[in-house]
């Protein structure tokens, strides 16, 4: 053992420690001329070099601590909020929840259906019926020969049956009622027009015959005066003239009678059309009345069983509402963040009095949302925009508000969907301080304490 200590005089051996603690006992194990004596009576050069090395090391560490700086951070629990006041979406009445029609974080417009309560009326059939009622009656005929049959209209089914009956009568009056009455009249009118055309041709021929008979009568009258024609021939020519005149009068009477018949037929057709038109207008008015009543019934049904957005904005599912769940009237189901005006997303939390001092206005912060792991989605950048001056009487903590600098876009470029009161953790980054300053402040603090 003495040889080990001799060849390694600077090695702190357990026996050396023992000898240093009990100097009177070491001589019996190690003679004075061995290397262990160096620790009892070290030479001067060893002391000088050792102290110098310690001083240089301390100076290097001291200088390095003055240059090594890092920010002071404070962790607090926060919840996400929005500057726009959110609206609560509630159940219109007692009932059973059926289903959501939109997903959480969906941008909706005022009046947009969001959810349904259970009812005997089928939602899709109601939507098809509403679309159908937007068309005027004339367009219904162009689409289908009759209105479609809906089998799950529930409470509005009786009104729809009345509408179908009125619509069928309206179509019959407009398209089929006039057919059996107007068909024979139209045939007679066609015959009358044909007779008028024939009489017109006969009148033209008879007019020519009348002119010829008149010329013959004049000629025979002149010949009779000269004595070149007999009285019998002159009377025959005059008789032919009288017959032509009479035939022309008969044709004129036939034309007048035919025109009178055509006028009577036209008046009868006009009367039938006028009567039918009035009935058709009355039937159409009845259809419109049933359409209005049906639209009112659908509106009442939607007020009772359809949950709609009260304004434009983003809907958030803040409550666990599942299909089949019993609901009470005015029970909150979700919240809606309106889109009117500029929306600022914030994170609100409380900070203990011991951690309040280092935090300053406009300090940067990183927010980690618990529902979106920061290793996958990244962190949200924010800044301190409000520091409360008065602590809460209950918790003795100060309120702090952080505003996100890039809305809800994380450091990885992902966008986190906003949900009201979403829990998160904020890391507030204060000003940078050197290690030396921190050590000095700590020493002064302990000294004051």
Beta strands, then each sheet from edge to edge (+ up, - down):
strand 1: 69-82
strand 2: 86-90
strand 3: 95-100
strand 4: 107-108
strand 5: 113-117
strand 6: 306-308
strand 7: 313-316
strand 8: 326-327
strand 9: 332-338
strand 10: 345-352
strand 11: 364-369
strand 12: 380-387
strand 13: 397-404
strand 14: 423-434
sheet 1: 1+ 10- 13+ 12- 11+ 14- 1+
sheet 2: 2+ 9- 7+ 4-
sheet 3: 6+ 5- 3+ 8-
end
